[in-house]
Amino acid sequence: MLSRNEQAKKRWGGAHKTIDLWLSERQDLLVNYFKLAALPPYESIRQGLPDVVDIRNFCGQLVDYVSSGHFEIYDQIVREASSQGNSVDDLADELFPLISDTTDIALDFNDKYGDISSTDHCDTFDRDLSALGEALELRMEFEDKLLNHLDEHNLISA
């Protein structure tokens, strides 16, 4: 996932300030996901479950990321493309329901872990975090497909 984001930053970075911010937020989210999941290069950080504060902070970041994508970034990018006389409605109709499914998974994760005060009853945390990781990976594929389409049709520019 981190390498996917690096490729996206190389490919579309600098094309549009909204996209730059979005990819930066995505990078931050992924780094914190990898830390929580104790994935390389952060595998030595975690023994047992992550700290409650780290889980809650990640959940806040997760909600911010999916919300900004859903309610700000996608709409802005599609609106700007449409204002240039180009429609991305078919692609949006295809991708947005798929992205919405990943949003639901992220919000479910937040509902379960966003306000925890202890990890005493977090028996399924690792499994839920893994499922969230799969959803984030899918979401990034869909987001990149949208960016690729916009790029191929010269619909994104600084």
Phi and psi in degrees as a GROMACS rama.xvg file:
@    title "Ramachandran Plot"
@    xaxis  label "Phi"
@    yaxis  label "Psi"
@TYPE xy
-64.1608  -40.0185  LEU-2
-67.8659  -34.6651  SER-3
-60.5959  -43.5988  ARG-4
-67.4936  -38.4601  ASN-5
-61.7316  -41.702  GLU-6
-63.0968  -41.0409  GLN-7
-63.9059  -41.9311  ALA-8
-63.5979  -39.1761  LYS-9
-67.2135  -39.6915  LYS-10
-75.8088  -46.2598  ARG-11
-112.703  -2.60007  TRP-12
-61.2575  136.298  GLY-13
85.7878  -7.45387  GLY-14
-76.7855  -29.2598  ALA-15
-162.735  132.482  HIS-16
-63.7142  -32.6503  LYS-17
-65.3084  -40.4339  THR-18
-68.2889  -39.5316  ILE-19
-60.0017  -46.4682  ASP-20
-62.4534  -43.9876  LEU-21
-60.0055  -47.5351  TRP-22
-67.707  -31.9413  LEU-23
-67.9679  -43.7967  SER-24
-63.2274  -38.6625  GLU-25
-63.662  -42.0477  ARG-26
-60.0347  -47.4212  GLN-27
-60.8823  -42.4435  ASP-28
-62.2228  -44.4896  LEU-29
-65.4305  -40.7541  LEU-30
-60.3579  -44.8392  VAL-31
-69.2584  -32.3256  ASN-32
-63.2809  -47.2153  TYR-33
-61.8341  -36.4395  PHE-34
-65.6773  -46.7759  LYS-35
-61.7849  -40.3126  LEU-36
-81.8018  -6.03069  ALA-37
56.2461  44.7515  ALA-38
-94.3484  153.012  LEU-39
-54.754  136.54  PRO-40
-93.8459  19.3455  PRO-41
-108.122  18.3544  TYR-42
-64.8318  -24.5502  GLU-43
-87.1295  -5.33007  SER-44
-73.1063  -38.5427  ILE-45
-107.456  131.917  ARG-46
-131.721  114.242  GLN-47
84.269  -158.788  GLY-48
-78.4474  152.953  LEU-49
-63.5808  165.506  PRO-50
-65.5758  143.565  ASP-51
-56.2502  -42.3563  VAL-52
-62.3497  -40.711  VAL-53
-64.6629  -40.0694  ASP-54
-63.7645  -47.8729  ILE-55
-64.6255  -41.6699  ARG-56
-62.388  -42.3367  ASN-57
-61.9755  -43.5091  PHE-58
-59.9936  -41.1359  CYS-59
-62.655  -42.8176  GLY-60
-64.7708  -40.7209  GLN-61
-60.4663  -47.884  LEU-62
-63.5869  -41.9602  VAL-63
-59.9715  -44.0431  ASP-64
-64.0993  -51.3084  TYR-65
-68.3473  -33.1161  VAL-66
-69.2634  -45.08  SER-67
-64.9736  -38.5096  SER-68
-62.6705  -48.2307  GLY-69
-68.2295  -44.9282  HIS-70
-103.061  -8.92449  PHE-71
-126.75  -61.9269  GLU-72
-67.0763  -52.7116  ILE-73
-58.792  -47.5207  TYR-74
-60.4434  -43.2813  ASP-75
-64.0818  -44.9661  GLN-76
-64.2153  -45.3217  ILE-77
-66.4107  -41.456  VAL-78
-62.4084  -43.4299  ARG-79
-64.9308  -39.0391  GLU-80
-64.4515  -41.8197  ALA-81
-66.6363  -34.7656  SER-82
-67.6529  -21.2004  SER-83
-87.7564  7.85481  GLN-84
85.4561  11.4136  GLY-85
-112.573  133.285  ASN-86
-102.88  133.299  SER-87
-117.539  22.3746  VAL-88
-60.697  -41.2461  ASP-89
-62.8905  -44.6226  ASP-90
-65.8032  -42.6176  LEU-91
-61.0024  -42.0535  ALA-92
-62.7209  -31.8401  ASP-93
-77.5669  -45.4004  GLU-94
-85.6817  -37.0029  LEU-95
-62.3133  -38.8366  PHE-96
-63.752  -35.0393  PRO-97
-68.8541  -42.1613  LEU-98
-64.1667  -39.7303  ILE-99
-60.0068  -36.9551  SER-100
-61.5047  -39.3691  ASP-101
-71.3232  -31.7672  THR-102
-62.4863  -42.1976  THR-103
-60.3378  -41.5966  ASP-104
-64.3301  -42.692  ILE-105
-63.7112  -43.7354  ALA-106
-67.4585  -36.0583  LEU-107
-62.8726  -42.1656  ASP-108
-60.4399  -46.0772  PHE-109
-61.9217  -42.548  ASN-110
-60.0244  -35.7691  ASP-111
-79.793  -36.6509  LYS-112
-119.88  -9.43803  TYR-113
-66.5738  -23.8109  GLY-114
-121.992  20.6885  ASP-115
-67.2433  149.07  ILE-116
-112.004  -6.84343  SER-117
-158.239  154.253  SER-118
-95.9552  13.3427  THR-119
-58.21  -35.6375  ASP-120
-114.878  39.7971  HIS-121
-108.857  46.4632  CYS-122
-60.3683  -28.7575  ASP-123
-104.635  14.052  THR-124
-56.4085  -50.7032  PHE-125
-61.5939  -40.9926  ASP-126
-65.8678  -43.1615  ARG-127
-66.253  -38.4513  ASP-128
-65.9152  -37.9836  LEU-129
-64.7  -43.9285  SER-130
-62.6215  -39.1007  ALA-131
-62.9055  -42.0268  LEU-132
-59.3851  -40.9018  GLY-133
-63.9347  -40.3453  GLU-134
-66.2702  -40.2235  ALA-135
-64.8725  -38.0267  LEU-136
-64.2154  -43.1556  GLU-137
-61.7913  -45.3916  LEU-138
-57.965  -43.7507  ARG-139
-63.4857  -36.9522  MET-140
-61.0103  -44.4155  GLU-141
-67.2358  -42.2571  PHE-142
-62.2008  -43.0087  GLU-143
-66.4707  -33.5898  ASP-144
-64.1125  -40.9195  LYS-145
-62.9657  -47.702  LEU-146
-62.7575  -40.5489  LEU-147
-61.6391  -44.1656  ASN-148
-61.0132  -46.356  HIS-149
-62.2898  -39.8483  LEU-150
-66.9063  -44.9199  ASP-151
-61.3415  -28.8129  GLU-152
-101.566  16.8527  HIS-153
52.3316  43.0167  ASN-154
-102.974  -0.552821  LEU-155
-121.588  132.55  ILE-156
-156.281  157.433  SER-157
